[in-house]
Amino acid sequence: MHRSSLLSLGLIAGLLLSGCASKTTEPSQYSGFLADYSQLQPAKSASGAPVLRWVSAEYNAGNYRSVYIEKPVFYPEPKPSGEVSQATLDQITGYLHQSMRRELSSRMTVVDQPNSDSLVLRSAITGVSTSAEGLKFYEVIPIALVAAAASTAAGTRDRDTDIYVELEALDARTSQPLVRVVRKGHGLQLENSSTQLTLDDLKPALDVWARDARAFRP
């Protein structure tokens, strides 16, 4: 995509997001990975971060002795670019998968195949966006993983990275959804608009998500 197209998308995104970025994912930023968003309610994660969450009235943690963690995916599936390489895309999902397995193994048995007493944890990274420090608009709509290319509007200002995730826990035996969570996290600052996004930029957010998954209590 040409620089002018990216900038145009950014201006549109700024209007859609009404200026300042929200601490939680906006409905316009839902990806479609989850089947239903209508019952999500504002809540706090174990670390105190604002999230949108729904917990089924039928969910009882005591019924589940193990968890099967599907490898996280990107949704929609992104295309590598000069700002986000295929290697980085693979590293991000691999790191999140390993982090969740590590954290959840301290609480319950992590299995390689779901059993009748397993929870199945599905997750998708639904967007990564970068915004210039001091500017009040996003330069790329954060749906489909894309980092903004250089733009004249951003100049050489530092750029903040946000990453979006949608998760759900299912009953392995019935496939009934029990928990759904939509949240966003903040990564590190890129030095300027020409810096390529890397796994290290997003590790802080990914680590918090994994720890919150382990500490979740309905």
N, CA and C atoms as a LAMMPS dump frame, in Angstrom:
ITEM: TIMESTEP
0
ITEM: NUMBER OF ATOMS
654
ITEM: BOX BOUNDS ff ff ff
-5.0000000000000000e+02 5.0000000000000000e+02
-5.0000000000000000e+02 5.0000000000000000e+02
-5.0000000000000000e+02 5.0000000000000000e+02
ITEM: ATOMS id mol type element x y z
1 1 1 N 0.843 -1.178 0
2 1 2 C 0 0 0
3 1 3 C 0.886 1.239 0
4 2 1 N 0.552 2.257 -0.795
5 2 2 C 1.378 3.434 -0.893
6 2 3 C 1.23 4.298 0.351
7 3 1 N 2.228 5.14 0.57
8 3 2 C 2.223 6.006 1.744
9 3 3 C 0.983 6.885 1.78
10 4 1 N 0.59 7.41 0.641
11 4 2 C -0.579 8.29 0.598
12 4 3 C -1.843 7.549 1.006
13 5 1 N -1.934 6.262 0.613
14 5 2 C -3.107 5.463 0.989
15 5 3 C -3.132 5.22 2.48
16 6 1 N -1.948 4.929 3.066
17 6 2 C -1.876 4.71 4.504
18 6 3 C -2.289 5.959 5.263
19 7 1 N -1.834 7.104 4.796
20 7 2 C -2.174 8.343 5.468
21 7 3 C -3.668 8.611 5.375
22 8 1 N -4.257 8.326 4.217
23 8 2 C -5.694 8.517 4.068
24 8 3 C -6.467 7.626 5.014
25 9 1 N -6.039 6.362 5.127
26 9 2 C -6.686 5.461 6.073
27 9 3 C -6.561 5.995 7.481
28 10 1 N -5.413 6.554 7.774
29 10 2 C -5.197 7.071 9.116
30 10 3 C -6.129 8.216 9.448
31 11 1 N -6.345 9.102 8.509
32 11 2 C -7.242 10.22 8.753
33 11 3 C -8.668 9.729 8.961
34 12 1 N -9.064 8.723 8.174
35 12 2 C -10.395 8.134 8.354
36 12 3 C -10.495 7.496 9.729
37 13 1 N -9.447 6.752 10.124
38 13 2 C -9.451 6.086 11.415
39 13 3 C -9.556 7.09 12.541
40 14 1 N -8.886 8.226 12.38
41 14 2 C -8.953 9.235 13.417
42 14 3 C -10.374 9.714 13.643
43 15 1 N -11.123 9.869 12.561
44 15 2 C -12.504 10.281 12.691
45 15 3 C -13.344 9.204 13.348
46 16 1 N -13.091 7.948 12.945
47 16 2 C -13.87 6.839 13.5
48 16 3 C -13.619 6.662 14.986
49 17 1 N -12.374 6.907 15.406
50 17 2 C -12.015 6.692 16.803
51 17 3 C -12.214 7.928 17.655
52 18 1 N -12.745 8.978 17.068
53 18 2 C -13.067 10.196 17.807
54 18 3 C -11.876 10.748 18.57
55 19 1 N -10.758 10.786 17.909
56 19 2 C -9.614 11.44 18.529
57 19 3 C -8.815 10.503 19.378
58 20 1 N -8.858 10.662 20.68
59 20 2 C -8.013 9.9 21.59
60 20 3 C -8.4 8.432 21.594
61 21 1 N -7.426 7.587 21.767
62 21 2 C -7.667 6.149 21.794
63 21 3 C -8.31 5.742 23.102
64 22 1 N -9.291 4.869 23.037
65 22 2 C -9.936 4.35 24.233
66 22 3 C -9.047 3.327 24.909
67 23 1 N -9.276 3.125 26.215
68 23 2 C -8.512 2.115 26.946
69 23 3 C -9.009 0.718 26.65
70 24 1 N -10.215 0.599 26.116
71 24 2 C -10.75 -0.703 25.721
72 24 3 C -11.049 -0.679 24.226
73 25 1 N -11.225 -1.873 23.669
74 25 2 C -11.526 -1.99 22.252
75 25 3 C -12.916 -1.426 21.963
76 26 1 N -13.014 -0.638 20.909
77 26 2 C -14.297 -0.082 20.502
78 26 3 C -15.065 -1.113 19.672
79 27 1 N -16.416 -1.069 19.702
80 27 2 C -17.193 -2.007 18.873
81 27 3 C -16.8 -1.986 17.401
82 28 1 N -16.395 -0.827 16.89
83 28 2 C -15.996 -0.745 15.488
84 28 3 C -14.705 -1.501 15.214
85 29 1 N -13.99 -1.892 16.295
86 29 2 C -12.729 -2.597 16.155
87 29 3 C -12.863 -4.102 16.386
88 30 1 N -14.086 -4.596 16.656
89 30 2 C -14.276 -6.034 16.784
90 30 3 C -13.96 -6.698 15.445
91 31 1 N -13.312 -7.848 15.506
92 31 2 C -12.812 -8.468 14.272
93 31 3 C -13.77 -9.466 13.649
94 32 1 N -14.675 -10.033 14.439
95 32 2 C -15.511 -11.128 13.951
96 32 3 C -14.98 -12.493 14.35
97 33 1 N -13.853 -12.54 15.055
98 33 2 C -13.307 -13.816 15.512
99 33 3 C -14.26 -14.498 16.485
100 34 1 N -14.857 -13.729 17.385
101 34 2 C -15.848 -14.266 18.312
102 34 3 C -17.218 -14.273 17.647
103 35 1 N -18.017 -15.255 18.002
104 35 2 C -19.334 -15.385 17.381
105 35 3 C -20.325 -14.348 17.893
106 36 1 N -20.114 -13.846 19.116
107 36 2 C -21.091 -12.938 19.725
108 36 3 C -20.35 -11.933 20.605
109 37 1 N -20.637 -10.664 20.403
110 37 2 C -20.044 -9.602 21.215
111 37 3 C -21.099 -8.89 22.067
112 38 1 N -22.353 -9.266 21.895
113 38 2 C -23.456 -8.486 22.443
114 38 3 C -23.508 -8.516 23.972
115 39 1 N -22.944 -9.548 24.601
116 39 2 C -23.038 -9.668 26.057
117 39 3 C -21.781 -9.202 26.794
118 40 1 N -20.823 -8.677 26.068
119 40 2 C -19.609 -8.191 26.71
120 40 3 C -19.917 -7.006 27.617
121 41 1 N -19.281 -7.004 28.78
122 41 2 C -19.467 -5.934 29.747
123 41 3 C -18.113 -5.439 30.234
124 42 1 N -17.997 -4.154 30.583
125 42 2 C -16.734 -3.657 31.133
126 42 3 C -16.36 -4.398 32.411
127 43 1 N -15.089 -4.736 32.535
128 43 2 C -14.593 -5.452 33.71
129 43 3 C -13.122 -5.104 33.887
130 44 1 N -12.508 -5.683 34.903
131 44 2 C -11.087 -5.502 35.156
132 44 3 C -10.4 -6.859 35.088
133 45 1 N -9.227 -6.88 34.48
134 45 2 C -8.428 -8.101 34.478
135 45 3 C -7.767 -8.266 35.835
136 46 1 N -7.077 -9.389 36.018
137 46 2 C -6.391 -9.637 37.291
138 46 3 C -5.34 -8.574 37.583
139 47 1 N -4.769 -8.003 36.537
140 47 2 C -3.753 -6.965 36.724
141 47 3 C -4.358 -5.573 36.835
142 48 1 N -5.682 -5.499 36.749
143 48 2 C -6.357 -4.214 36.881
144 48 3 C -6.6 -3.483 35.584
145 49 1 N -6.301 -4.117 34.459
146 49 2 C -6.496 -3.464 33.166
147 49 3 C -7.97 -3.514 32.763
148 50 1 N -8.481 -2.473 32.122
149 50 2 C -9.867 -2.505 31.657
150 50 3 C -10.018 -3.479 30.491
151 51 1 N -11.049 -4.309 30.556
152 51 2 C -11.333 -5.275 29.498
153 51 3 C -12.839 -5.293 29.263
154 52 1 N -13.246 -5.958 28.21
155 52 2 C -14.646 -6.283 27.971
156 52 3 C -14.773 -7.788 28.123
157 53 1 N -15.751 -8.242 28.922
158 53 2 C -15.783 -9.66 29.263
159 53 3 C -17.218 -10.161 29.432
160 54 1 N -17.38 -11.425 29.08
161 54 2 C -18.626 -12.138 29.354
162 54 3 C -18.27 -13.492 29.937
163 55 1 N -18.971 -13.897 31.014
164 55 2 C -18.779 -15.204 31.645
165 55 3 C -20.14 -15.884 31.727
166 56 1 N -20.235 -17.082 31.181
167 56 2 C -21.491 -17.826 31.214
168 56 3 C -21.892 -18.151 32.649
169 57 1 N -23.185 -18.113 32.903
170 57 2 C -23.693 -18.489 34.22
171 57 3 C -23.419 -19.958 34.514
172 58 1 N -23.148 -20.752 33.495
173 58 2 C -22.902 -22.181 33.67
174 58 3 C -21.427 -22.504 33.905
175 59 1 N -20.572 -21.486 33.856
176 59 2 C -19.144 -21.74 34.041
177 59 3 C -18.829 -22.022 35.5
178 60 1 N -18.18 -23.147 35.743
179 60 2 C -17.724 -23.54 37.071
180 60 3 C -16.298 -24.043 36.92
181 61 1 N -15.347 -23.28 37.418
182 61 2 C -13.94 -23.629 37.241
183 61 3 C -13.615 -25.003 37.798
184 62 1 N -14.336 -25.429 38.836
185 62 2 C -14.073 -26.716 39.454
186 62 3 C -14.377 -27.904 38.563
187 63 1 N -15.094 -27.679 37.471
188 63 2 C -15.428 -28.772 36.561
189 63 3 C -14.296 -29.107 35.595
190 64 1 N -13.247 -28.309 35.606
191 64 2 C -12.198 -28.452 34.6
192 64 3 C -10.841 -28.647 35.266
193 65 1 N -10.196 -29.743 34.912
194 65 2 C -8.901 -30.076 35.497
195 65 3 C -7.732 -29.801 34.558
196 66 1 N -8.039 -29.533 33.312
197 66 2 C -6.971 -29.311 32.346
198 66 3 C -7.398 -28.247 31.348
199 67 1 N -6.414 -27.754 30.605
200 67 2 C -6.693 -26.75 29.588
201 67 3 C -5.902 -27.085 28.323
202 68 1 N -6.58 -26.973 27.204
203 68 2 C -5.935 -27.128 25.914
204 68 3 C -5.855 -25.742 25.292
205 69 1 N -4.647 -25.289 24.998
206 69 2 C -4.439 -23.939 24.496
207 69 3 C -4.145 -24.01 23.001
208 70 1 N -5.103 -23.61 22.215
209 70 2 C -4.856 -23.553 20.78
210 70 3 C -3.806 -22.483 20.49
211 71 1 N -3.005 -22.707 19.46
212 71 2 C -2.039 -21.693 19.098
213 71 3 C -2.771 -20.435 18.655
214 72 1 N -2.399 -19.29 19.213
215 72 2 C -3.05 -18.045 18.794
216 72 3 C -2.882 -17.808 17.291
217 73 1 N -3.845 -17.123 16.742
218 73 2 C -3.822 -16.811 15.313
219 73 3 C -3.957 -15.301 15.143
220 74 1 N -3.737 -14.836 13.922
221 74 2 C -4.089 -13.48 13.553
222 74 3 C -5.427 -13.525 12.83
223 75 1 N -6.297 -12.604 13.191
224 75 2 C -7.609 -12.557 12.533
225 75 3 C -8.009 -11.102 12.313
226 76 1 N -8.203 -10.713 11.063
227 76 2 C -7.969 -11.434 9.816
228 76 3 C -6.483 -11.719 9.611
229 77 1 N -6.198 -12.701 8.755
230 77 2 C -4.809 -13.068 8.518
231 77 3 C -4.095 -11.939 7.792
232 78 1 N -2.987 -11.476 8.335
233 78 2 C -2.288 -10.34 7.713
234 78 3 C -1.325 -10.788 6.634
235 79 1 N -0.912 -9.833 5.854
236 79 2 C 0.144 -10.057 4.877
237 79 3 C 1.417 -9.378 5.37
238 80 1 N 2.555 -10.035 5.236
239 80 2 C 3.811 -9.385 5.631
240 80 3 C 4.02 -8.113 4.832
241 81 1 N 4.751 -7.198 5.43
242 81 2 C 5.024 -5.934 4.758
243 81 3 C 6.416 -5.463 5.149
244 82 1 N 6.788 -4.312 4.64
245 82 2 C 8.07 -3.74 4.999
246 82 3 C 8.138 -3.325 6.445
247 83 1 N 6.972 -3.159 7.101
248 83 2 C 6.939 -2.747 8.502
249 83 3 C 6.75 -3.928 9.44
250 84 1 N 6.101 -5.004 8.977
251 84 2 C 5.878 -6.204 9.785
252 84 3 C 6.235 -7.411 8.93
253 85 1 N 7.33 -8.086 9.24
254 85 2 C 7.781 -9.222 8.438
255 85 3 C 7.044 -10.498 8.828
256 86 1 N 7.101 -11.513 7.964
257 86 2 C 6.504 -12.8 8.277
258 86 3 C 7.172 -13.416 9.497
259 87 1 N 8.478 -13.235 9.632
260 87 2 C 9.181 -13.762 10.808
261 87 3 C 8.629 -13.153 12.086
262 88 1 N 8.348 -11.852 12.062
263 88 2 C 7.788 -11.197 13.249
264 88 3 C 6.396 -11.716 13.54
265 89 1 N 5.58 -11.892 12.51
266 89 2 C 4.232 -12.428 12.722
267 89 3 C 4.298 -13.793 13.4
268 90 1 N 5.173 -14.661 12.92
269 90 2 C 5.317 -15.994 13.504
270 90 3 C 5.834 -15.915 14.937
271 91 1 N 6.764 -15.006 15.188
272 91 2 C 7.324 -14.866 16.534
273 91 3 C 6.274 -14.387 17.528
274 92 1 N 5.403 -13.489 17.109
275 92 2 C 4.394 -12.943 18.021
276 92 3 C 3.422 -14.029 18.471
277 93 1 N 2.871 -14.801 17.526
278 93 2 C 1.925 -15.849 17.921
279 93 3 C 2.625 -16.956 18.702
280 94 1 N 3.853 -17.297 18.31
281 94 2 C 4.594 -18.33 19.03
282 94 3 C 4.906 -17.913 20.45
283 95 1 N 5.282 -16.666 20.634
284 95 2 C 5.621 -16.176 21.977
285 95 3 C 4.382 -16.151 22.871
286 96 1 N 3.254 -15.68 22.343
287 96 2 C 2.034 -15.649 23.137
288 96 3 C 1.604 -17.061 23.522
289 97 1 N 1.711 -18.006 22.591
290 97 2 C 1.349 -19.391 22.884
291 97 3 C 2.219 -19.967 24.012
292 98 1 N 3.516 -19.787 23.911
293 98 2 C 4.429 -20.289 24.937
294 98 3 C 4.178 -19.619 26.286
295 99 1 N 3.898 -18.322 26.264
296 99 2 C 3.658 -17.596 27.51
297 99 3 C 2.403 -18.099 28.215
298 100 1 N 1.344 -18.338 27.45
299 100 2 C 0.11 -18.827 28.06
300 100 3 C 0.288 -20.247 28.585
301 101 1 N 0.991 -21.086 27.858
302 101 2 C 1.244 -22.444 28.345
303 101 3 C 2.054 -22.408 29.64
304 102 1 N 3.06 -21.559 29.678
305 102 2 C 3.899 -21.461 30.876
306 102 3 C 3.093 -20.969 32.077
307 103 1 N 2.339 -19.909 31.887
308 103 2 C 1.603 -19.334 33.005
309 103 3 C 0.477 -20.255 33.485
310 104 1 N -0.281 -20.816 32.562
311 104 2 C -1.417 -21.646 32.957
312 104 3 C -0.985 -22.985 33.538
313 105 1 N 0.218 -23.448 33.196
314 105 2 C 0.687 -24.737 33.733
315 105 3 C 0.922 -24.665 35.239
316 106 1 N 1.064 -23.47 35.784
317 106 2 C 1.239 -23.331 37.227
318 106 3 C -0.088 -23.429 37.969
319 107 1 N -1.186 -23.454 37.22
320 107 2 C -2.511 -23.489 37.838
321 107 3 C -3.272 -24.774 37.535
322 108 1 N -3.1 -25.308 36.321
323 108 2 C -3.798 -26.528 35.933
324 108 3 C -2.975 -27.247 34.875
325 109 1 N -3.358 -28.472 34.576
326 109 2 C -2.614 -29.275 33.615
327 109 3 C -2.867 -28.768 32.208
328 110 1 N -1.786 -28.497 31.486
329 110 2 C -1.877 -28.102 30.088
330 110 3 C -1.708 -29.355 29.24
331 111 1 N -2.694 -29.665 28.412
332 111 2 C -2.68 -30.904 27.638
333 111 3 C -2.469 -30.601 26.161
334 112 1 N -1.96 -31.613 25.444
335 112 2 C -1.731 -31.477 24.006
336 112 3 C -2.955 -31.849 23.185
337 113 1 N -3.893 -32.541 23.805
338 113 2 C -5.173 -32.856 23.189
339 113 3 C -6.257 -32.66 24.248
340 114 1 N -7.361 -32.019 23.906
341 114 2 C -8.4 -31.779 24.915
342 114 3 C -9.053 -33.065 25.394
343 115 1 N -9.378 -33.09 26.681
344 115 2 C -10.093 -34.207 27.301
345 115 3 C -11.514 -33.766 27.646
346 116 1 N -12.288 -34.691 28.181
347 116 2 C -13.668 -34.36 28.536
348 116 3 C -13.756 -33.352 29.667
349 117 1 N -12.682 -33.23 30.458
350 117 2 C -12.687 -32.268 31.565
351 117 3 C -11.795 -31.062 31.263
352 118 1 N -11.58 -30.784 29.978
353 118 2 C -10.69 -29.689 29.581
354 118 3 C -11.464 -28.438 29.202
355 119 1 N -10.837 -27.311 29.468
356 119 2 C -11.204 -26.067 28.826
357 119 3 C -10.374 -25.939 27.554
358 120 1 N -10.964 -25.392 26.525
359 120 2 C -10.23 -25.09 25.303
360 120 3 C -10.112 -23.571 25.208
361 121 1 N -8.891 -23.084 25.157
362 121 2 C -8.659 -21.647 25.092
363 121 3 C -8.281 -21.254 23.667
364 122 1 N -9.087 -20.422 23.047
365 122 2 C -8.844 -19.903 21.704
366 122 3 C -8.525 -18.419 21.809
367 123 1 N -7.608 -17.956 21.001
368 123 2 C -7.284 -16.534 21.031
369 123 3 C -6.844 -16.066 19.663
370 124 1 N -7.089 -14.799 19.401
371 124 2 C -6.677 -14.195 18.135
372 124 3 C -6.157 -12.793 18.399
373 125 1 N -5.03 -12.491 17.795
374 125 2 C -4.557 -11.119 17.755
375 125 3 C -5.24 -10.47 16.568
376 126 1 N -6.044 -9.463 16.843
377 126 2 C -6.913 -8.918 15.804
378 126 3 C -6.418 -7.603 15.237
379 127 1 N -5.373 -7.039 15.806
380 127 2 C -4.85 -5.813 15.232
381 127 3 C -3.648 -5.299 15.982
382 128 1 N -2.799 -4.622 15.278
383 128 2 C -1.716 -3.859 15.868
384 128 3 C -1.745 -2.497 15.206
385 129 1 N -1.716 -1.463 15.998
386 129 2 C -1.711 -0.12 15.427
387 129 3 C -0.569 0.677 16.027
388 130 1 N -0.1 1.648 15.292
389 130 2 C 0.916 2.556 15.798
390 130 3 C 0.396 3.967 15.661
391 131 1 N 0.623 4.775 16.664
392 131 2 C 0.193 6.175 16.628
393 131 3 C 1.356 7.057 17.015
394 132 1 N 1.458 8.203 16.373
395 132 2 C 2.557 9.111 16.659
396 132 3 C 2.337 9.778 17.998
397 133 1 N 3.382 9.835 18.801
398 133 2 C 3.301 10.458 20.112
399 133 3 C 2.886 11.913 19.957
400 134 1 N 1.867 12.298 20.713
401 134 2 C 1.419 13.667 20.666
402 134 3 C 0.324 13.919 19.652
403 135 1 N 0.084 12.97 18.764
404 135 2 C -1.015 13.104 17.814
405 135 3 C -2.225 12.362 18.349
406 136 1 N -3.4 12.777 17.955
407 136 2 C -4.615 12.233 18.538
408 136 3 C -5.377 11.352 17.562
409 137 1 N -4.73 10.876 16.521
410 137 2 C -5.416 9.961 15.621
411 137 3 C -4.534 8.757 15.329
412 138 1 N -5.176 7.678 15.029
413 138 2 C -4.462 6.492 14.574
414 138 3 C -4.209 6.615 13.088
415 139 1 N -3.065 6.126 12.651
416 139 2 C -2.708 6.252 11.251
417 139 3 C -3.173 5.07 10.419
418 140 1 N -3.529 3.972 11.067
419 140 2 C -4.052 2.813 10.361
420 140 3 C -5.179 2.234 11.206
421 141 1 N -6.292 1.93 10.569
422 141 2 C -7.383 1.3 11.303
423 141 3 C -6.884 -0.018 11.875
424 142 1 N -6.978 -0.237 13.188
425 142 2 C -6.348 -1.409 13.804
426 142 3 C -7.174 -2.684 13.657
427 143 1 N -7.562 -3.002 12.449
428 143 2 C -8.219 -4.252 12.125
429 143 3 C -7.442 -4.834 10.947
430 144 1 N -6.939 -6.035 11.101
431 144 2 C -5.93 -6.642 10.236
432 144 3 C -4.597 -6.046 10.651
433 145 1 N -3.66 -6.929 10.927
434 145 2 C -2.404 -6.506 11.527
435 145 3 C -1.575 -5.699 10.541
436 146 1 N -1.44 -4.413 10.809
437 146 2 C -0.668 -3.522 9.95
438 146 3 C 0.008 -2.481 10.82
439 147 1 N 1.253 -2.173 10.552
440 147 2 C 1.911 -1.039 11.179
441 147 3 C 2.045 0.049 10.137
442 148 1 N 1.847 1.281 10.541
443 148 2 C 1.862 2.382 9.589
444 148 3 C 3.252 2.598 9.023
445 149 1 N 3.303 2.923 7.739
446 149 2 C 4.564 3.303 7.124
447 149 3 C 4.848 4.754 7.465
448 150 1 N 5.992 5.256 7.001
449 150 2 C 6.353 6.646 7.266
450 150 3 C 5.28 7.573 6.714
451 151 1 N 4.972 8.623 7.468
452 151 2 C 3.998 9.593 6.978
453 151 3 C 4.471 10.986 7.324
454 152 1 N 4.113 11.917 6.476
455 152 2 C 4.533 13.28 6.724
456 152 3 C 3.864 13.848 7.958
457 153 1 N 2.692 13.317 8.3
458 153 2 C 2.011 13.809 9.496
459 153 3 C 2.759 13.417 10.757
460 154 1 N 3.353 12.235 10.749
461 154 2 C 4.025 11.752 11.946
462 154 3 C 5.423 12.326 12.095
463 155 1 N 6.077 12.61 10.987
464 155 2 C 7.432 13.128 11.067
465 155 3 C 8.347 12.137 11.752
466 156 1 N 9.131 12.615 12.697
467 156 2 C 10.079 11.747 13.383
468 156 3 C 9.686 11.532 14.835
469 157 1 N 8.44 11.762 15.187
470 157 2 C 8.004 11.571 16.561
471 157 3 C 8.027 10.094 16.931
472 158 1 N 8.213 9.831 18.233
473 158 2 C 8.107 8.46 18.69
474 158 3 C 6.684 7.97 18.455
475 159 1 N 6.566 6.638 18.313
476 159 2 C 5.272 6.065 17.965
477 159 3 C 4.897 4.998 18.981
478 160 1 N 3.681 5.113 19.536
479 160 2 C 3.177 4.135 20.489
480 160 3 C 2.542 2.972 19.738
481 161 1 N 2.696 1.756 20.267
482 161 2 C 2.082 0.586 19.653
483 161 3 C 0.989 0.033 20.555
484 162 1 N -0.154 -0.269 19.976
485 162 2 C -1.254 -0.941 20.666
486 162 3 C -1.498 -2.267 19.976
487 163 1 N -1.876 -3.267 20.756
488 163 2 C -2.153 -4.591 20.209
489 163 3 C -3.486 -5.074 20.778
490 164 1 N -4.291 -5.688 19.938
491 164 2 C -5.658 -6.071 20.277
492 164 3 C -5.785 -7.592 20.271
493 165 1 N -6.536 -8.128 21.223
494 165 2 C -6.713 -9.574 21.289
495 165 3 C -8.164 -9.893 21.645
496 166 1 N -8.648 -11.021 21.138
497 166 2 C -9.955 -11.561 21.496
498 166 3 C -9.75 -13.012 21.896
499 167 1 N -10.324 -13.391 23.045
500 167 2 C -10.135 -14.732 23.581
501 167 3 C -11.473 -15.332 23.973
502 168 1 N -11.536 -16.664 23.931
503 168 2 C -12.686 -17.348 24.491
504 168 3 C -12.279 -18.714 25.015
505 169 1 N -12.971 -19.148 26.067
506 169 2 C -12.779 -20.474 26.642
507 169 3 C -14.031 -21.294 26.364
508 170 1 N -13.823 -22.511 25.877
509 170 2 C -14.922 -23.407 25.524
510 170 3 C -14.872 -24.668 26.365
511 171 1 N -16.024 -25.281 26.568
512 171 2 C -16.087 -26.615 27.142
513 171 3 C -15.655 -27.609 26.062
514 172 1 N -14.624 -28.396 26.338
515 172 2 C -14.083 -29.292 25.305
516 172 3 C -15.092 -30.345 24.872
517 173 1 N -15.962 -30.759 25.766
518 173 2 C -16.905 -31.834 25.443
519 173 3 C -18.074 -31.329 24.611
520 174 1 N -18.572 -30.133 24.942
521 174 2 C -19.778 -29.633 24.285
522 174 3 C -19.505 -28.49 23.3
523 175 1 N -18.295 -27.927 23.342
524 175 2 C -17.931 -26.732 22.55
525 175 3 C -18.745 -25.508 22.945
526 176 1 N -19.371 -25.563 24.097
527 176 2 C -20.146 -24.422 24.58
528 176 3 C -19.21 -23.311 25.042
529 177 1 N -19.41 -22.082 24.587
530 177 2 C -18.576 -20.974 25.063
531 177 3 C -18.882 -20.659 26.52
532 178 1 N -17.837 -20.436 27.295
533 178 2 C -17.981 -20.173 28.72
534 178 3 C -17.458 -18.798 29.12
535 179 1 N -16.432 -18.344 28.462
536 179 2 C -15.832 -17.04 28.76
537 179 3 C -15.417 -16.391 27.449
538 180 1 N -15.663 -15.096 27.319
539 180 2 C -15.167 -14.325 26.181
540 180 3 C -14.555 -13.034 26.705
541 181 1 N -13.424 -12.671 26.145
542 181 2 C -12.717 -11.46 26.57
543 181 3 C -12.2 -10.723 25.342
544 182 1 N -12.368 -9.431 25.338
545 182 2 C -11.798 -8.562 24.315
546 182 3 C -10.998 -7.492 25.042
547 183 1 N -9.755 -7.317 24.64
548 183 2 C -8.926 -6.329 25.315
549 183 3 C -7.837 -5.806 24.398
550 184 1 N -7.221 -4.742 24.837
551 184 2 C -6.09 -4.182 24.106
552 184 3 C -4.952 -3.987 25.094
553 185 1 N -3.762 -3.939 24.561
554 185 2 C -2.591 -3.727 25.39
555 185 3 C -1.667 -2.739 24.727
556 186 1 N -0.791 -2.187 25.512
557 186 2 C 0.136 -1.19 25.008
558 186 3 C 1.533 -1.772 24.984
559 187 1 N 2.191 -1.638 23.843
560 187 2 C 3.556 -2.101 23.723
561 187 3 C 4.539 -0.987 24.019
562 188 1 N 5.704 -1.096 23.46
563 188 2 C 6.727 -0.09 23.644
564 188 3 C 6.623 0.972 22.556
565 189 1 N 7.396 2.018 22.702
566 189 2 C 7.441 3.048 21.678
567 189 3 C 8.458 2.693 20.607
568 190 1 N 8.03 2.831 19.364
569 190 2 C 8.982 2.765 18.258
570 190 3 C 9.686 4.113 18.174
571 191 1 N 10.923 4.085 17.797
572 191 2 C 11.705 5.317 17.816
573 191 3 C 11.188 6.357 16.837
574 192 1 N 10.726 5.925 15.675
575 192 2 C 10.156 6.862 14.71
576 192 3 C 9.347 6.081 13.693
577 193 1 N 8.788 6.79 12.733
578 193 2 C 7.836 6.173 11.819
579 193 3 C 8.456 5.206 10.833
580 194 1 N 9.779 5.135 10.764
581 194 2 C 10.416 4.218 9.824
582 194 3 C 10.935 2.96 10.514
583 195 1 N 10.705 2.83 11.831
584 195 2 C 11.194 1.678 12.569
585 195 3 C 10.287 0.478 12.349
586 196 1 N 10.87 -0.677 12.059
587 196 2 C 10.075 -1.885 11.841
588 196 3 C 9.587 -2.447 13.173
589 197 1 N 8.345 -2.877 13.186
590 197 2 C 7.769 -3.491 14.378
591 197 3 C 8.425 -4.844 14.629
592 198 1 N 8.775 -5.14 15.895
593 198 2 C 9.383 -6.415 16.263
594 198 3 C 8.631 -7.035 17.43
595 199 1 N 8.922 -8.295 17.704
596 199 2 C 8.324 -8.976 18.847
597 199 3 C 8.609 -8.23 20.14
598 200 1 N 9.819 -7.728 20.31
599 200 2 C 10.182 -7.047 21.555
600 200 3 C 9.299 -5.841 21.832
601 201 1 N 8.776 -5.199 20.781
602 201 2 C 7.891 -4.053 20.968
603 201 3 C 6.584 -4.455 21.64
604 202 1 N 6.183 -5.708 21.475
605 202 2 C 4.875 -6.153 21.952
606 202 3 C 4.958 -7.078 23.162
607 203 1 N 6.15 -7.52 23.524
608 203 2 C 6.284 -8.455 24.644
609 203 3 C 5.622 -7.97 25.929
610 204 1 N 5.739 -6.693 26.3
611 204 2 C 5.094 -6.271 27.554
612 204 3 C 3.605 -6.579 27.593
613 205 1 N 2.903 -6.319 26.492
614 205 2 C 1.469 -6.593 26.454
615 205 3 C 1.194 -8.092 26.458
616 206 1 N 1.958 -8.859 25.692
617 206 2 C 1.747 -10.305 25.621
618 206 3 C 1.985 -10.961 26.974
619 207 1 N 2.996 -10.519 27.703
620 207 2 C 3.284 -11.084 29.02
621 207 3 C 2.151 -10.809 30.002
622 208 1 N 1.602 -9.609 29.962
623 208 2 C 0.484 -9.276 30.859
624 208 3 C -0.72 -10.142 30.541
625 209 1 N -1.017 -10.343 29.262
626 209 2 C -2.161 -11.182 28.899
627 209 3 C -2.012 -12.59 29.45
628 210 1 N -0.816 -13.156 29.317
629 210 2 C -0.591 -14.526 29.777
630 210 3 C -0.76 -14.613 31.293
631 211 1 N -0.224 -13.645 32.016
632 211 2 C -0.361 -13.665 33.484
633 211 3 C -1.815 -13.486 33.9
634 212 1 N -2.542 -12.633 33.197
635 212 2 C -3.955 -12.427 33.529
636 212 3 C -4.777 -13.678 33.238
637 213 1 N -4.425 -14.424 32.2
638 213 2 C -5.133 -15.667 31.894
639 213 3 C -4.962 -16.66 33.038
640 214 1 N -3.761 -16.733 33.589
641 214 2 C -3.509 -17.635 34.705
642 214 3 C -4.29 -17.227 35.948
643 215 1 N -4.385 -15.936 36.202
644 215 2 C -4.984 -15.446 37.444
645 215 3 C -6.487 -15.183 37.334
646 216 1 N -7.094 -15.504 36.184
647 216 2 C -8.505 -15.191 35.976
648 216 3 C -9.394 -15.854 37.005
649 217 1 N -10.292 -15.055 37.589
650 217 2 C -11.354 -15.544 38.448
651 217 3 C -12.645 -14.854 38.025
652 218 1 N -13.708 -15.61 37.757
653 218 2 C -14.965 -14.969 37.325
654 218 3 C -15.63 -14.187 38.449
